[in-house]
Amino acid sequence: MANTSIFDNNWVNMVFEGRNQQYGAFVLRKKSSNYTIKGIVFSIIGFSLAIAAPVIINYVKSQIPKENIIVEAEVTKLEAPPPMDEDAPPPPPPPPPPPPVKSTIKFTPPEIKKDEDVTEPPPTQVELEKVDAGAQTVEGDPNAKEVLIEETGTGNGEGEILLEAEINPEFPGGEEKMLEYLRDHVEYPPIAKENNQEARVIVRFAVMPDGSIDKIELLSKPFGWGLDEAAKKAVKGMPKWSPGRQAGRAVAVYFTLPVLFSLDQ
């Protein structure tokens, strides 16, 4: 029995010797070797197909012709540029180069300090006779013309008018010429004289960067009798002043002027 093969069915005859061999169990065990062989064969075939299936599928796919994919591209025709107009004006010329810069020397506002603490003394009068004062020292063209900066501001870009500058505006010829101008051009209203009206009208106005007079206003209370209008009229007719200067630039500066109307004069 120890050497009995699973494909040998003699052991069935030994088991069913002397028994009813017409019983179905005998028939099944008699054919068990055939079933075993078939099972082994089918298992080998199934295992082989499982391994070979991807190779077969790839081979079949490679034999199928690929479809030609046609991509339709839309072609846009570019129109020809319009013809050049010979009568069109030529382009504007480039802007002219900036004018030469005048030489300036840095102006340091004077402060009360000990001599040993002074690191940057202000320019001397001899130096200011040759060059203008400015925010910094600039080596420029000594023959360059002075360019006025037409702006009404403090020099900080805010558009305000200075109450006082490093160099305040001045009437042509100085204060004496200004008093002489007022004596000649201030008209005493006849109605004020007839009613013995005197006044000290305080007028404030702005001397613009170009020396013109603007923004005339009264700081004193209105006196009437034509006195306020007479003072404003005289100021409005003034000639151009020397403008105030801040950091070497011409700026707008307010100027306050009292105009006296006295019957004793």
PyMOL commands that set and color helices and strands:
alter all, ss='L'
color gray80, all
select helices_A, chain A and resi 10-15+24-30+32-63+115-117+125-130+175-185+190-194+227-236
alter helices_A, ss='H'
color red, helices_A
select strands_A, chain A and resi 104-106+132-134+199-207+213-218+244-246+249-251+253-261
alter strands_A, ss='S'
color yellow, strands_A
deselect
rebuild
show_as cartoon
